[in-house]
């Protein structure tokens, strides 16, 4: 009799509760019961609350529903919706952190995402791995930052284990700091190891790195300066300005990507000490100051020919 009753009820539910009439998106909050989920679904026009509760009570598994954002497709029945929620097949949203983005801008991007919840402090500079991260509506910003930082730790640990004896970095802070400078100095993937080699050579002989981005960081926390660097800023003494001091800055000036970290942990074995931008995103490298000055003069002439000076 019980089997017949179950079959009868199944047929009755199937007849009374058709599939969702249209595509719709619902958000199930943490701790929501089956009954609460049914109310949310009914309000969205996806299925009846009563039908959803009865379907769960009679045929659903004991697994709880999981919070998150769900896309209910047209034609989905209460059973399909229930299984989707029990399995946690949520809608995936994405936030992207580009290589070289400073932490203040990562924080601004997360705080501007209306689907995330809660507040979070600005992450430590260099602690976030640039990448694209999935999240669900209603997830906390702190949870997303934690994933970004865990990804950086995993990536760095794997690269550090394979580091070359040529690297100038003695620990994680030094490696991430130098990688952040390399990241800011060149956007050409093929140049990263070359630029890392230049800075490794300078550090080896006690020569100042003289990296412009390290002047800008204390002023804007890594955001674009939007103007030319002032003479007073070049001469400013602080923990970051590599024109005013030898060695590495006190910490990273951005969040470097995997390729830049790999570059400083395995720098190109070259003899370059200088480089200058050539106007197309790339650089010209030189071993001596006289070679460098000649390269700079060529670049100035090119800029004058273009009417840029």
TIBA-589172 format. One record per residue (C-alpha): residue in one letter; residue number from 1; x, y, z. Coordinates in pm, 1 decimal. Layout:
N
+------+-----+----------+----------+----------+
: type : seq :        u :        v :        w :
+------+-----+----------+----------+----------+
:    A : NUM :        X :        Y :        Z :
...
+------+-----+----------+----------+----------+
END
This chain:
309
+------+-----+----------+----------+----------+
: type : seq :        u :        v :        w :
+------+-----+----------+----------+----------+
:    X :   1 :      0.0 :      0.0 :      0.0 :
:    X :   2 :    282.8 :    239.8 :     88.4 :
:    X :   3 :    438.0 :    186.6 :   -254.5 :
:    X :   4 :    108.0 :    253.0 :   -427.8 :
:    X :   5 :     53.4 :    564.9 :   -215.5 :
:    X :   6 :    398.6 :    691.3 :   -303.0 :
:    X :   7 :    334.8 :    637.3 :   -672.9 :
:    X :   8 :     -0.7 :    812.0 :   -646.0 :
:    X :   9 :    146.7 :   1110.5 :   -469.5 :
:    X :  10 :    428.9 :   1130.1 :   -723.1 :
:    X :  11 :    178.8 :   1137.1 :  -1008.9 :
:    X :  12 :    -30.4 :   1395.2 :   -823.9 :
:    X :  13 :    269.8 :   1620.6 :   -763.9 :
:    X :  14 :    382.7 :   1585.3 :  -1122.8 :
:    X :  15 :     38.5 :   1685.7 :  -1241.7 :
:    X :  16 :      1.3 :   1977.7 :  -1002.3 :
:    X :  17 :    348.0 :   2127.6 :  -1024.4 :
:    X :  18 :    471.0 :   2178.1 :  -1377.7 :
:    X :  19 :    817.5 :   2296.0 :  -1467.6 :
:    X :  20 :    940.3 :   2650.7 :  -1414.3 :
:    X :  21 :    763.7 :   2880.5 :  -1662.6 :
:    X :  22 :   1077.8 :   3080.9 :  -1742.8 :
:    X :  23 :   1444.3 :   3120.1 :  -1659.5 :
:    X :  24 :   1492.3 :   3291.1 :  -1325.6 :
:    X :  25 :   1761.5 :   3343.1 :  -1062.7 :
:    X :  26 :   1706.7 :   3299.7 :   -688.5 :
:    X :  27 :   1934.4 :   3352.8 :   -390.5 :
:    X :  28 :   1911.5 :   3111.0 :    -99.4 :
:    X :  29 :   2056.2 :   3261.2 :    219.8 :
:    X :  30 :   2272.6 :   3065.2 :    464.3 :
:    X :  31 :   2066.0 :   2857.1 :    706.9 :
:    X :  32 :   1753.3 :   2860.1 :    489.3 :
:    X :  33 :   1517.0 :   2567.9 :    541.7 :
:    X :  34 :   1336.6 :   2373.7 :    270.7 :
:    X :  35 :   1025.5 :   2571.7 :    355.5 :
:    X :  36 :   1210.2 :   2903.5 :    325.0 :
:    X :  37 :   1363.4 :   2797.6 :     -6.8 :
:    X :  38 :   1014.2 :   2707.1 :   -129.0 :
:    X :  39 :    885.8 :   3052.5 :    -36.8 :
:    X :  40 :   1173.8 :   3216.8 :   -225.6 :
:    X :  41 :   1110.5 :   2998.5 :   -530.4 :
:    X :  42 :    737.9 :   3071.3 :   -528.6 :
:    X :  43 :    796.0 :   3446.2 :   -495.8 :
:    X :  44 :   1027.8 :   3429.0 :   -797.5 :
:    X :  45 :    763.6 :   3238.2 :   -993.7 :
:    X :  46 :    980.4 :   2927.6 :  -1033.8 :
:    X :  47 :    759.5 :   2670.9 :   -859.5 :
:    X :  48 :    499.7 :   2649.2 :   -584.1 :
:    X :  49 :    621.8 :   2650.9 :   -225.4 :
:    X :  50 :    384.2 :   2367.2 :   -133.0 :
:    X :  51 :    492.2 :   2152.5 :   -425.2 :
:    X :  52 :    858.0 :   2209.3 :   -346.3 :
:    X :  53 :    814.3 :   2119.4 :     22.8 :
:    X :  54 :    610.5 :   1808.0 :    -58.5 :
:    X :  55 :    860.1 :   1696.1 :   -322.3 :
:    X :  56 :   1143.4 :   1734.5 :    -71.7 :
:    X :  57 :    954.6 :   1556.4 :    207.1 :
:    X :  58 :    846.1 :   1261.2 :     -3.5 :
:    X :  59 :   1131.7 :   1204.3 :   -244.5 :
:    X :  60 :   1426.4 :   1425.1 :   -147.9 :
:    X :  61 :   1743.6 :   1292.7 :      8.0 :
:    X :  62 :   1849.9 :   1386.0 :    359.9 :
:    X :  63 :   2114.0 :   1625.8 :    223.8 :
:    X :  64 :   2056.2 :   1988.6 :    324.4 :
:    X :  65 :   2020.1 :   2259.2 :     64.2 :
:    X :  66 :   2323.4 :   2482.7 :     21.3 :
:    X :  67 :   2313.1 :   2861.1 :     22.2 :
:    X :  68 :   2400.3 :   3062.0 :   -285.7 :
:    X :  69 :   2268.0 :   3196.6 :   -612.7 :
:    X :  70 :   2086.9 :   2948.2 :   -837.5 :
:    X :  71 :   1968.2 :   2972.3 :  -1195.7 :
:    X :  72 :   1637.4 :   2793.0 :  -1240.6 :
:    X :  73 :   1596.5 :   2704.8 :  -1608.0 :
:    X :  74 :   1259.8 :   2704.3 :  -1782.8 :
:    X :  75 :   1097.0 :   2361.5 :  -1750.8 :
:    X :  76 :   1287.5 :   2254.0 :  -1437.5 :
:    X :  77 :   1066.0 :   2067.8 :  -1195.3 :
:    X :  78 :   1069.8 :   2085.1 :   -816.9 :
:    X :  79 :   1281.2 :   1770.6 :   -797.5 :
:    X :  80 :   1543.1 :   1906.4 :  -1033.2 :
:    X :  81 :   1556.9 :   2231.8 :   -839.2 :
:    X :  82 :   1589.9 :   2045.3 :   -510.4 :
:    X :  83 :   1879.8 :   1832.5 :   -637.1 :
:    X :  84 :   2054.2 :   2141.2 :   -777.5 :
:    X :  85 :   2036.0 :   2310.0 :   -438.9 :
:    X :  86 :   2141.1 :   2002.7 :   -244.4 :
:    X :  87 :   2442.3 :   1959.5 :   -473.5 :
:    X :  88 :   2530.5 :   2329.3 :   -450.3 :
:    X :  89 :   2532.5 :   2393.2 :   -825.3 :
:    X :  90 :   2534.4 :   2769.8 :   -779.9 :
:    X :  91 :   2577.9 :   3045.7 :  -1036.9 :
:    X :  92 :   2945.1 :   3140.1 :  -1055.4 :
:    X :  93 :   3037.6 :   3508.0 :  -1065.4 :
:    X :  94 :   3394.1 :   3623.8 :  -1129.4 :
:    X :  95 :   3631.1 :   3895.1 :  -1012.8 :
:    X :  96 :   3964.7 :   3949.7 :  -1187.8 :
:    X :  97 :   4287.3 :   4081.8 :  -1035.7 :
:    X :  98 :   4527.9 :   4180.0 :  -1316.7 :
:    X :  99 :   4900.8 :   4125.9 :  -1276.9 :
:    X : 100 :   5060.5 :   4419.4 :  -1099.9 :
:    X : 101 :   4741.9 :   4553.3 :   -940.4 :
:    X : 102 :   4820.2 :   4710.2 :   -601.0 :
:    X : 103 :   4622.7 :   4592.2 :   -299.8 :
:    X : 104 :   4434.8 :   4918.6 :   -256.1 :
:    X : 105 :   4282.6 :   4867.1 :   -600.5 :
:    X : 106 :   4206.1 :   4499.8 :   -526.4 :
:    X : 107 :   4021.6 :   4621.3 :   -216.9 :
:    X : 108 :   3831.6 :   4884.5 :   -415.3 :
:    X : 109 :   3728.8 :   4624.8 :   -674.4 :
:    X : 110 :   3597.5 :   4387.5 :   -408.3 :
:    X : 111 :   3415.9 :   4661.2 :   -217.2 :
:    X : 112 :   3249.1 :   4777.1 :   -540.5 :
:    X : 113 :   3109.6 :   4428.0 :   -614.2 :
:    X : 114 :   2747.9 :   4445.5 :   -490.2 :
:    X : 115 :   2701.1 :   4068.1 :   -483.6 :
:    X : 116 :   2963.0 :   4025.0 :   -210.0 :
:    X : 117 :   2893.7 :   4087.4 :    156.9 :
:    X : 118 :   3075.6 :   4224.2 :    459.3 :
:    X : 119 :   3379.9 :   4444.5 :    485.3 :
:    X : 120 :   3746.3 :   4354.1 :    466.8 :
:    X : 121 :   4072.2 :   4535.6 :    529.8 :
:    X : 122 :   4305.8 :   4620.4 :    243.2 :
:    X : 123 :   4508.4 :   4300.7 :    187.7 :
:    X : 124 :   4879.8 :   4311.6 :    263.5 :
:    X : 125 :   5066.5 :   4427.5 :    -46.3 :
:    X : 126 :   5195.5 :   4132.8 :   -247.4 :
:    X : 127 :   4977.7 :   3878.8 :    -66.1 :
:    X : 128 :   4721.3 :   3833.3 :   -346.9 :
:    X : 129 :   4786.2 :   3621.3 :   -655.9 :
:    X : 130 :   4658.1 :   3795.2 :   -970.4 :
:    X : 131 :   4400.9 :   3569.7 :  -1137.7 :
:    X : 132 :   4028.8 :   3536.4 :  -1203.3 :
:    X : 133 :   3832.7 :   3409.2 :   -903.1 :
:    X : 134 :   3481.7 :   3264.5 :   -890.3 :
:    X : 135 :   3240.5 :   3362.1 :   -615.7 :
:    X : 136 :   2872.0 :   3325.4 :   -543.0 :
:    X : 137 :   2624.7 :   3597.0 :   -458.6 :
:    X : 138 :   2612.5 :   3654.6 :    -85.1 :
:    X : 139 :   2965.0 :   3526.3 :    -24.7 :
:    X : 140 :   3180.1 :   3737.7 :    204.2 :
:    X : 141 :   3461.4 :   3955.5 :     74.6 :
:    X : 142 :   3683.9 :   3809.7 :    344.7 :
:    X : 143 :   3634.2 :   3460.0 :    199.8 :
:    X : 144 :   3731.4 :   3578.5 :   -149.6 :
:    X : 145 :   4045.5 :   3751.7 :    -19.0 :
:    X : 146 :   4136.4 :   3436.7 :    172.5 :
:    X : 147 :   4120.6 :   3235.9 :   -152.9 :
:    X : 148 :   4336.3 :   3493.4 :   -332.6 :
:    X : 149 :   4597.2 :   3482.9 :    -57.0 :
:    X : 150 :   4594.3 :   3104.4 :    -33.6 :
:    X : 151 :   4655.4 :   3089.6 :   -409.2 :
:    X : 152 :   4956.8 :   3320.0 :   -370.2 :
:    X : 153 :   5099.9 :   3105.6 :    -92.0 :
:    X : 154 :   5059.3 :   2783.7 :   -292.2 :
:    X : 155 :   5209.8 :   2939.0 :   -605.1 :
:    X : 156 :   5501.8 :   3098.5 :   -425.4 :
:    X : 157 :   5586.7 :   2783.9 :   -228.4 :
:    X : 158 :   5594.3 :   2577.2 :   -548.5 :
:    X : 159 :   5820.2 :   2829.6 :   -726.5 :
:    X : 160 :   6046.0 :   2883.1 :   -425.0 :
:    X : 161 :   6113.9 :   2508.8 :   -406.8 :
:    X : 162 :   6257.4 :   2528.2 :   -762.6 :
:    X : 163 :   6448.1 :   2856.9 :   -725.8 :
:    X : 164 :   6782.4 :   2905.8 :   -897.3 :
:    X : 165 :   7105.6 :   2975.9 :   -708.1 :
:    X : 166 :   7122.8 :   3298.6 :   -912.2 :
:    X : 167 :   6825.6 :   3455.7 :   -738.8 :
:    X : 168 :   6897.6 :   3755.0 :   -517.7 :
:    X : 169 :   6595.8 :   3682.1 :   -297.1 :
:    X : 170 :   6667.7 :   3541.1 :     46.8 :
:    X : 171 :   6305.7 :   3496.1 :    153.0 :
:    X : 172 :   5945.0 :   3541.2 :     43.6 :
:    X : 173 :   5931.3 :   3913.6 :    116.5 :
:    X : 174 :   6239.6 :   3983.5 :    -93.4 :
:    X : 175 :   6117.8 :   3763.6 :   -377.8 :
:    X : 176 :   5770.1 :   3917.8 :   -391.6 :
:    X : 177 :   5914.6 :   4267.8 :   -353.8 :
:    X : 178 :   6154.7 :   4226.7 :   -644.6 :
:    X : 179 :   5887.3 :   4052.0 :   -852.0 :
:    X : 180 :   5650.9 :   4344.9 :   -796.2 :
:    X : 181 :   5914.9 :   4583.6 :   -935.0 :
:    X : 182 :   5971.9 :   4361.7 :  -1239.0 :
:    X : 183 :   5594.6 :   4346.6 :  -1289.0 :
:    X : 184 :   5569.4 :   4724.2 :  -1289.7 :
:    X : 185 :   5874.6 :   4782.6 :  -1509.0 :
:    X : 186 :   5778.5 :   4569.0 :  -1808.4 :
:    X : 187 :   5456.9 :   4447.4 :  -1963.5 :
:    X : 188 :   5642.1 :   4229.7 :  -2214.6 :
:    X : 189 :   5638.7 :   3867.0 :  -2104.3 :
:    X : 190 :   5963.6 :   3783.6 :  -2285.7 :
:    X : 191 :   6148.3 :   4058.7 :  -2094.7 :
:    X : 192 :   6066.2 :   3955.0 :  -1739.7 :
:    X : 193 :   6368.5 :   3731.5 :  -1684.9 :
:    X : 194 :   6594.0 :   3988.1 :  -1855.7 :
:    X : 195 :   6473.4 :   4270.5 :  -1630.2 :
:    X : 196 :   6504.1 :   4038.8 :  -1330.5 :
:    X : 197 :   6862.3 :   3971.8 :  -1441.4 :
:    X : 198 :   6937.5 :   4346.0 :  -1453.5 :
:    X : 199 :   6815.4 :   4401.4 :  -1099.3 :
:    X : 200 :   6989.4 :   4088.4 :   -975.8 :
:    X : 201 :   7315.6 :   4222.6 :  -1119.8 :
:    X : 202 :   7263.1 :   4562.3 :   -955.6 :
:    X : 203 :   7189.5 :   4409.6 :   -618.6 :
:    X : 204 :   7502.5 :   4193.6 :   -644.2 :
:    X : 205 :   7730.7 :   4497.1 :   -676.1 :
:    X : 206 :   7542.1 :   4727.8 :   -441.2 :
:    X : 207 :   7414.4 :   4949.5 :   -720.2 :
:    X : 208 :   7084.9 :   5131.4 :   -666.8 :
:    X : 209 :   6788.8 :   4981.1 :   -849.0 :
:    X : 210 :   6651.5 :   5322.7 :   -950.7 :
:    X : 211 :   6307.9 :   5187.9 :  -1036.8 :
:    X : 212 :   6054.2 :   5465.0 :  -1097.8 :
:    X : 213 :   5756.7 :   5265.8 :   -960.0 :
:    X : 214 :   5923.3 :   5259.5 :   -617.4 :
:    X : 215 :   5912.7 :   5641.0 :   -612.6 :
:    X : 216 :   5541.5 :   5642.6 :   -690.9 :
:    X : 217 :   5429.5 :   5378.1 :   -438.9 :
:    X : 218 :   5459.0 :   5585.7 :   -119.3 :
:    X : 219 :   5266.9 :   5866.3 :   -290.7 :
:    X : 220 :   4971.6 :   5672.2 :   -435.5 :
:    X : 221 :   4998.2 :   5324.3 :   -278.8 :
:    X : 222 :   5051.3 :   5190.0 :   -629.3 :
:    X : 223 :   4782.1 :   5375.8 :   -817.8 :
:    X : 224 :   4884.9 :   5567.2 :  -1132.7 :
:    X : 225 :   5051.8 :   5897.7 :  -1052.0 :
:    X : 226 :   4893.2 :   6079.7 :  -1344.3 :
:    X : 227 :   5181.3 :   6323.8 :  -1389.6 :
:    X : 228 :   5557.1 :   6340.4 :  -1417.3 :
:    X : 229 :   5763.8 :   6250.9 :  -1112.1 :
:    X : 230 :   5893.0 :   6559.9 :   -931.4 :
:    X : 231 :   6260.4 :   6614.7 :   -851.6 :
:    X : 232 :   6172.1 :   6631.3 :   -482.2 :
:    X : 233 :   6004.2 :   6290.7 :   -508.6 :
:    X : 234 :   6311.3 :   6138.1 :   -672.2 :
:    X : 235 :   6519.9 :   6262.4 :   -379.4 :
:    X : 236 :   6268.8 :   6162.8 :   -109.6 :
:    X : 237 :   6408.2 :   5928.3 :    154.2 :
:    X : 238 :   6164.8 :   5657.2 :    264.0 :
:    X : 239 :   6141.9 :   5281.0 :    279.3 :
:    X : 240 :   6058.4 :   5242.1 :    -90.0 :
:    X : 241 :   6246.6 :   5494.6 :   -304.3 :
:    X : 242 :   6524.4 :   5297.7 :   -476.3 :
:    X : 243 :   6673.2 :   5617.6 :   -618.5 :
:    X : 244 :   6755.0 :   5733.8 :   -265.9 :
:    X : 245 :   6878.9 :   5403.5 :   -124.7 :
:    X : 246 :   7056.9 :   5085.0 :   -225.2 :
:    X : 247 :   6894.3 :   4745.5 :   -200.0 :
:    X : 248 :   6532.2 :   4639.9 :   -210.5 :
:    X : 249 :   6236.5 :   4843.1 :    -81.3 :
:    X : 250 :   6089.9 :   4747.0 :    253.9 :
:    X : 251 :   5810.1 :   4552.2 :     85.9 :
:    X : 252 :   5620.0 :   4487.4 :   -237.5 :
:    X : 253 :   5476.8 :   4774.5 :   -441.4 :
:    X : 254 :   5204.9 :   4564.1 :   -610.5 :
:    X : 255 :   5074.8 :   4209.3 :   -641.2 :
:    X : 256 :   5302.4 :   4034.7 :   -892.7 :
:    X : 257 :   5185.9 :   3751.2 :  -1113.7 :
:    X : 258 :   5327.8 :   3402.3 :  -1128.1 :
:    X : 259 :   5553.7 :   3479.8 :  -1427.0 :
:    X : 260 :   5725.2 :   3771.8 :  -1254.5 :
:    X : 261 :   5781.5 :   3570.9 :   -937.5 :
:    X : 262 :   5928.5 :   3289.6 :  -1145.8 :
:    X : 263 :   6153.1 :   3543.2 :  -1322.5 :
:    X : 264 :   6315.9 :   3674.9 :  -1004.7 :
:    X : 265 :   6360.3 :   3322.4 :   -870.7 :
:    X : 266 :   6532.2 :   3221.5 :  -1195.7 :
:    X : 267 :   6670.9 :   3543.5 :  -1346.8 :
:    X : 268 :   6834.0 :   3551.8 :  -1686.9 :
:    X : 269 :   7213.7 :   3516.4 :  -1653.8 :
:    X : 270 :   7308.5 :   3835.4 :  -1838.5 :
:    X : 271 :   7556.1 :   4120.3 :  -1788.2 :
:    X : 272 :   7309.9 :   4405.5 :  -1827.2 :
:    X : 273 :   7298.1 :   4688.2 :  -1574.8 :
:    X : 274 :   7075.0 :   4935.1 :  -1760.8 :
:    X : 275 :   6759.7 :   4949.2 :  -1970.3 :
:    X : 276 :   6543.1 :   5219.2 :  -2123.2 :
:    X : 277 :   6191.5 :   5206.5 :  -2265.8 :
:    X : 278 :   6177.8 :   5218.8 :  -2644.4 :
:    X : 279 :   5818.3 :   5334.9 :  -2678.5 :
:    X : 280 :   5643.7 :   5012.4 :  -2773.5 :
:    X : 281 :   5622.3 :   4857.8 :  -2428.0 :
:    X : 282 :   5964.1 :   4697.0 :  -2459.7 :
:    X : 283 :   6312.1 :   4806.7 :  -2356.7 :
:    X : 284 :   6667.8 :   4833.0 :  -2487.2 :
:    X : 285 :   6929.5 :   4683.6 :  -2255.9 :
:    X : 286 :   7290.7 :   4788.1 :  -2202.4 :
:    X : 287 :   7596.9 :   4660.4 :  -2017.2 :
:    X : 288 :   7771.4 :   4994.1 :  -1967.5 :
:    X : 289 :   7663.8 :   5347.0 :  -1885.3 :
:    X : 290 :   7799.3 :   5476.0 :  -2216.9 :
:    X : 291 :   7588.9 :   5220.9 :  -2407.7 :
:    X : 292 :   7289.2 :   5316.8 :  -2198.4 :
:    X : 293 :   7335.2 :   5688.8 :  -2259.9 :
:    X : 294 :   7354.9 :   5622.7 :  -2634.6 :
:    X : 295 :   7031.8 :   5424.1 :  -2615.9 :
:    X : 296 :   6863.3 :   5704.0 :  -2422.1 :
:    X : 297 :   6976.4 :   5958.2 :  -2682.8 :
:    X : 298 :   6834.6 :   5742.4 :  -2962.9 :
:    X : 299 :   6502.9 :   5724.0 :  -2779.2 :
:    X : 300 :   6491.6 :   6100.6 :  -2729.1 :
:    X : 301 :   6557.5 :   6153.0 :  -3099.2 :
:    X : 302 :   6281.5 :   5910.8 :  -3188.1 :
:    X : 303 :   6038.8 :   6094.0 :  -2958.1 :
:    X : 304 :   6134.4 :   6427.7 :  -3111.2 :
:    X : 305 :   6076.2 :   6286.5 :  -3461.7 :
:    X : 306 :   5729.2 :   6178.6 :  -3345.4 :
:    X : 307 :   5658.3 :   6524.5 :  -3208.1 :
:    X : 308 :   5634.9 :   6394.2 :  -2851.1 :
:    X : 309 :   5905.8 :   6629.6 :  -2719.8 :
+------+-----+----------+----------+----------+
END
